Amino acid sequence: PLAIFPFTQIKTVLDYFGKGDVKVRNGKSETYRTDKVLTDMTVDDYDDESLQIVCELYEMDVLMARSVGIEIPRCDPHIPHKYDFKK
């Protein structure tokens, strides 16, 4: 989903709406992911094919982000800036 606020501030946003009593996940926690490889992985670990797969999976998110001025440069080679809505 496209966020219009930093996800690090989700608790603050939820507090504002009176729903701040939810448990917030911590992706940096050592026990958050089932495998250490996933915990330590960054976008720099992706090869071009893997990055293309991720960009295509999140194509609508990339397009929505661009529509509000947020560029996703790593997806530029895989998701065109001009979109053919007829396909």
mmCIF file of the C-alpha atoms, coordinates in Angstrom:
data_MODEL
# 
_entry.id   MODEL 
# 
loop_
_atom_site.group_PDB 
_atom_site.id 
_atom_site.type_symbol 
_atom_site.label_atom_id 
_atom_site.label_alt_id 
_atom_site.label_comp_id 
_atom_site.label_asym_id 
_atom_site.label_entity_id 
_atom_site.label_seq_id 
_atom_site.pdbx_PDB_ins_code 
_atom_site.Cartn_x 
_atom_site.Cartn_y 
_atom_site.Cartn_z 
_atom_site.occupancy 
_atom_site.B_iso_or_equiv 
_atom_site.pdbx_formal_charge 
_atom_site.auth_seq_id 
_atom_site.auth_comp_id 
_atom_site.auth_asym_id 
_atom_site.auth_atom_id 
_atom_site.pdbx_PDB_model_num 
ATOM 1  C CA . PRO A 1 1  ? 0.000  0.000   0.000   1.00 0.00 ? 1  PRO A CA 1 
ATOM 2  C CA . LEU A 1 2  ? 1.053  3.547   -0.638  1.00 0.00 ? 2  LEU A CA 1 
ATOM 3  C CA . ALA A 1 3  ? 1.613  5.457   2.576   1.00 0.00 ? 3  ALA A CA 1 
ATOM 4  C CA . ILE A 1 4  ? 1.418  9.217   2.811   1.00 0.00 ? 4  ILE A CA 1 
ATOM 5  C CA . PHE A 1 5  ? 3.343  9.129   6.086   1.00 0.00 ? 5  PHE A CA 1 
ATOM 6  C CA . PRO A 1 6  ? 6.491  7.268   7.179   1.00 0.00 ? 6  PRO A CA 1 
ATOM 7  C CA . PHE A 1 7  ? 5.639  3.781   8.429   1.00 0.00 ? 7  PHE A CA 1 
ATOM 8  C CA . THR A 1 8  ? 7.919  4.503   11.399  1.00 0.00 ? 8  THR A CA 1 
ATOM 9  C CA . GLN A 1 9  ? 5.180  6.910   12.517  1.00 0.00 ? 9  GLN A CA 1 
ATOM 10 C CA . ILE A 1 10 ? 2.299  4.415   12.284  1.00 0.00 ? 10 ILE A CA 1 
ATOM 11 C CA . LYS A 1 11 ? 1.784  4.406   16.063  1.00 0.00 ? 11 LYS A CA 1 
ATOM 12 C CA . THR A 1 12 ? 1.445  8.213   16.072  1.00 0.00 ? 12 THR A CA 1 
ATOM 13 C CA . VAL A 1 13 ? -1.091 8.086   13.227  1.00 0.00 ? 13 VAL A CA 1 
ATOM 14 C CA . LEU A 1 14 ? -3.083 5.326   14.947  1.00 0.00 ? 14 LEU A CA 1 
ATOM 15 C CA . ASP A 1 15 ? -3.015 7.252   18.245  1.00 0.00 ? 15 ASP A CA 1 
ATOM 16 C CA . TYR A 1 16 ? -4.492 10.253  16.420  1.00 0.00 ? 16 TYR A CA 1 
ATOM 17 C CA . PHE A 1 17 ? -7.412 8.104   15.271  1.00 0.00 ? 17 PHE A CA 1 
ATOM 18 C CA . GLY A 1 18 ? -7.853 6.561   18.721  1.00 0.00 ? 18 GLY A CA 1 
ATOM 19 C CA . LYS A 1 19 ? -6.515 3.153   17.674  1.00 0.00 ? 19 LYS A CA 1 
ATOM 20 C CA . GLY A 1 20 ? -3.006 3.359   19.098  1.00 0.00 ? 20 GLY A CA 1 
ATOM 21 C CA . ASP A 1 21 ? -3.430 0.302   21.314  1.00 0.00 ? 21 ASP A CA 1 
ATOM 22 C CA . VAL A 1 22 ? -2.368 -2.107  18.534  1.00 0.00 ? 22 VAL A CA 1 
ATOM 23 C CA . LYS A 1 23 ? 0.839  -4.109  18.539  1.00 0.00 ? 23 LYS A CA 1 
ATOM 24 C CA . VAL A 1 24 ? 3.284  -2.650  16.024  1.00 0.00 ? 24 VAL A CA 1 
ATOM 25 C CA . ARG A 1 25 ? 5.591  -5.120  14.270  1.00 0.00 ? 25 ARG A CA 1 
ATOM 26 C CA . ASN A 1 26 ? 9.329  -4.518  14.469  1.00 0.00 ? 26 ASN A CA 1 
ATOM 27 C CA . GLY A 1 27 ? 11.054 -5.742  11.304  1.00 0.00 ? 27 GLY A CA 1 
ATOM 28 C CA . LYS A 1 28 ? 14.466 -5.009  12.830  1.00 0.00 ? 28 LYS A CA 1 
ATOM 29 C CA . SER A 1 29 ? 13.901 -7.472  15.675  1.00 0.00 ? 29 SER A CA 1 
ATOM 30 C CA . GLU A 1 30 ? 16.131 -10.547 15.442  1.00 0.00 ? 30 GLU A CA 1 
ATOM 31 C CA . THR A 1 31 ? 13.103 -12.801 15.923  1.00 0.00 ? 31 THR A CA 1 
ATOM 32 C CA . TYR A 1 32 ? 10.804 -11.031 13.441  1.00 0.00 ? 32 TYR A CA 1 
ATOM 33 C CA . ARG A 1 33 ? 11.760 -13.150 10.422  1.00 0.00 ? 33 ARG A CA 1 
ATOM 34 C CA . THR A 1 34 ? 12.143 -16.925 10.385  1.00 0.00 ? 34 THR A CA 1 
ATOM 35 C CA . ASP A 1 35 ? 15.567 -16.904 8.735   1.00 0.00 ? 35 ASP A CA 1 
ATOM 36 C CA . LYS A 1 36 ? 18.615 -14.725 9.453   1.00 0.00 ? 36 LYS A CA 1 
ATOM 37 C CA . VAL A 1 37 ? 19.202 -14.355 5.701   1.00 0.00 ? 37 VAL A CA 1 
ATOM 38 C CA . LEU A 1 38 ? 15.874 -12.507 5.439   1.00 0.00 ? 38 LEU A CA 1 
ATOM 39 C CA . THR A 1 39 ? 16.729 -10.320 8.426   1.00 0.00 ? 39 THR A CA 1 
ATOM 40 C CA . ASP A 1 40 ? 20.073 -9.253  6.962   1.00 0.00 ? 40 ASP A CA 1 
ATOM 41 C CA . MET A 1 41 ? 18.944 -8.926  3.341   1.00 0.00 ? 41 MET A CA 1 
ATOM 42 C CA . THR A 1 42 ? 18.825 -5.504  1.685   1.00 0.00 ? 42 THR A CA 1 
ATOM 43 C CA . VAL A 1 43 ? 17.812 -4.316  -1.777  1.00 0.00 ? 43 VAL A CA 1 
ATOM 44 C CA . ASP A 1 44 ? 21.499 -4.427  -2.716  1.00 0.00 ? 44 ASP A CA 1 
ATOM 45 C CA . ASP A 1 45 ? 21.316 -8.229  -2.436  1.00 0.00 ? 45 ASP A CA 1 
ATOM 46 C CA . TYR A 1 46 ? 18.822 -8.465  -5.319  1.00 0.00 ? 46 TYR A CA 1 
ATOM 47 C CA . ASP A 1 47 ? 20.083 -9.263  -8.801  1.00 0.00 ? 47 ASP A CA 1 
ATOM 48 C CA . ASP A 1 48 ? 18.357 -7.587  -11.750 1.00 0.00 ? 48 ASP A CA 1 
ATOM 49 C CA . GLU A 1 49 ? 15.951 -10.481 -12.327 1.00 0.00 ? 49 GLU A CA 1 
ATOM 50 C CA . SER A 1 50 ? 14.862 -10.561 -8.660  1.00 0.00 ? 50 SER A CA 1 
ATOM 51 C CA . LEU A 1 51 ? 14.441 -6.792  -8.611  1.00 0.00 ? 51 LEU A CA 1 
ATOM 52 C CA . GLN A 1 52 ? 12.294 -6.989  -11.770 1.00 0.00 ? 52 GLN A CA 1 
ATOM 53 C CA . ILE A 1 53 ? 10.055 -9.595  -10.119 1.00 0.00 ? 53 ILE A CA 1 
ATOM 54 C CA . VAL A 1 54 ? 9.592  -7.419  -7.012  1.00 0.00 ? 54 VAL A CA 1 
ATOM 55 C CA . CYS A 1 55 ? 8.927  -4.292  -9.088  1.00 0.00 ? 55 CYS A CA 1 
ATOM 56 C CA . GLU A 1 56 ? 6.334  -6.132  -11.165 1.00 0.00 ? 56 GLU A CA 1 
ATOM 57 C CA . LEU A 1 57 ? 4.649  -7.530  -8.042  1.00 0.00 ? 57 LEU A CA 1 
ATOM 58 C CA . TYR A 1 58 ? 4.352  -4.004  -6.660  1.00 0.00 ? 58 TYR A CA 1 
ATOM 59 C CA . GLU A 1 59 ? 3.645  -2.312  -10.004 1.00 0.00 ? 59 GLU A CA 1 
ATOM 60 C CA . MET A 1 60 ? 0.499  -0.506  -8.824  1.00 0.00 ? 60 MET A CA 1 
ATOM 61 C CA . ASP A 1 61 ? 2.306  0.725   -5.714  1.00 0.00 ? 61 ASP A CA 1 
ATOM 62 C CA . VAL A 1 62 ? 5.122  2.081   -7.901  1.00 0.00 ? 62 VAL A CA 1 
ATOM 63 C CA . LEU A 1 63 ? 2.610  3.831   -10.172 1.00 0.00 ? 63 LEU A CA 1 
ATOM 64 C CA . MET A 1 64 ? 0.651  5.289   -7.235  1.00 0.00 ? 64 MET A CA 1 
ATOM 65 C CA . ALA A 1 65 ? 3.857  6.493   -5.574  1.00 0.00 ? 65 ALA A CA 1 
ATOM 66 C CA . ARG A 1 66 ? 4.923  8.205   -8.782  1.00 0.00 ? 66 ARG A CA 1 
ATOM 67 C CA . SER A 1 67 ? 1.491  9.832   -9.065  1.00 0.00 ? 67 SER A CA 1 
ATOM 68 C CA . VAL A 1 68 ? 2.110  11.698  -5.787  1.00 0.00 ? 68 VAL A CA 1 
ATOM 69 C CA . GLY A 1 69 ? 5.699  12.606  -6.668  1.00 0.00 ? 69 GLY A CA 1 
ATOM 70 C CA . ILE A 1 70 ? 7.567  9.732   -5.004  1.00 0.00 ? 70 ILE A CA 1 
ATOM 71 C CA . GLU A 1 71 ? 10.049 8.207   -7.428  1.00 0.00 ? 71 GLU A CA 1 
ATOM 72 C CA . ILE A 1 72 ? 11.113 4.556   -7.236  1.00 0.00 ? 72 ILE A CA 1 
ATOM 73 C CA . PRO A 1 73 ? 14.297 4.713   -9.342  1.00 0.00 ? 73 PRO A CA 1 
ATOM 74 C CA . ARG A 1 74 ? 15.242 1.054   -8.886  1.00 0.00 ? 74 ARG A CA 1 
ATOM 75 C CA . CYS A 1 75 ? 12.018 0.098   -10.686 1.00 0.00 ? 75 CYS A CA 1 
ATOM 76 C CA . ASP A 1 76 ? 12.500 2.552   -13.595 1.00 0.00 ? 76 ASP A CA 1 
ATOM 77 C CA . PRO A 1 77 ? 14.033 -0.102  -15.898 1.00 0.00 ? 77 PRO A CA 1 
ATOM 78 C CA . HIS A 1 78 ? 11.150 -2.493  -15.179 1.00 0.00 ? 78 HIS A CA 1 
ATOM 79 C CA . ILE A 1 79 ? 8.044  -0.282  -14.832 1.00 0.00 ? 79 ILE A CA 1 
ATOM 80 C CA . PRO A 1 80 ? 7.677  2.369   -17.569 1.00 0.00 ? 80 PRO A CA 1 
ATOM 81 C CA . HIS A 1 81 ? 6.804  5.932   -16.590 1.00 0.00 ? 81 HIS A CA 1 
ATOM 82 C CA . LYS A 1 82 ? 4.180  6.049   -19.306 1.00 0.00 ? 82 LYS A CA 1 
ATOM 83 C CA . TYR A 1 83 ? 1.579  3.397   -18.619 1.00 0.00 ? 83 TYR A CA 1 
ATOM 84 C CA . ASP A 1 84 ? -0.683 1.810   -21.223 1.00 0.00 ? 84 ASP A CA 1 
ATOM 85 C CA . PHE A 1 85 ? -4.011 1.457   -19.397 1.00 0.00 ? 85 PHE A CA 1 
ATOM 86 C CA . LYS A 1 86 ? -5.466 -0.497  -22.322 1.00 0.00 ? 86 LYS A CA 1 
ATOM 87 C CA . LYS A 1 87 ? -3.341 -3.612  -21.717 1.00 0.00 ? 87 LYS A CA 1 
# 
